[in-house]
Amino acid sequence: LKRAEGVRATPSARRLAREHGIALSDVPPPAEGPITERDVLAYLEKK
């Protein structure tokens, strides 16, 4: 997992966020572990 902007996220989550033009720092992180594609999708649904 790469750390960009201090945010831990899976590669698929980074790709999805980039495709939708959102900053991973805006996506609420899970209780533990990196931000996943599911977290990004949940953020997009609420946006």
KAVEN-V917123 format. One record per residue. N is the residue number from 1. RES is the residue in three letters. SS is DSSP state (alpha for helix, beta for strand, coil for the rest). PHI is phi in degrees with one decimal (none if undefined). Layout:
n | res | ss | phi
N | RES | SS | PHI
N | RES | SS | PHI
This chain:
n | res | ss | phi
1 | LEU | coil | none
2 | LYS | beta | -92.0
3 | ARG | beta | -113.1
4 | ALA | beta | -125.2
5 | GLU | coil | 58.4
6 | GLY | coil | 74.1
7 | VAL | beta | -108.4
8 | ARG | beta | -88.6
9 | ALA | beta | -152.6
10 | THR | coil | -73.9
11 | PRO | alpha | -57.1
12 | SER | alpha | -67.7
13 | ALA | alpha | -67.4
14 | ARG | alpha | -62.3
15 | ARG | alpha | -62.2
16 | LEU | alpha | -63.0
17 | ALA | alpha | -61.9
18 | ARG | alpha | -62.9
19 | GLU | alpha | -61.8
20 | HIS | alpha | -99.0
21 | GLY | coil | 68.4
22 | ILE | coil | -112.2
23 | ALA | coil | -87.1
24 | LEU | alpha | -61.6
25 | SER | alpha | -67.2
26 | ASP | alpha | -85.7
27 | VAL | coil | -84.7
28 | PRO | coil | -61.4
29 | PRO | coil | -74.8
30 | PRO | coil | -70.5
31 | ALA | coil | -56.9
32 | GLU | coil | -148.3
33 | GLY | coil | 89.4
34 | PRO | coil | -79.1
35 | ILE | beta | -66.9
36 | THR | coil | -112.2
37 | GLU | alpha | -57.5
38 | ARG | alpha | -61.5
39 | ASP | alpha | -63.9
40 | VAL | alpha | -65.4
41 | LEU | alpha | -62.3
42 | ALA | alpha | -62.7
43 | TYR | alpha | -62.5
44 | LEU | alpha | -64.0
45 | GLU | alpha | -65.3
46 | LYS | alpha | -83.2
47 | LYS | coil | -71.2
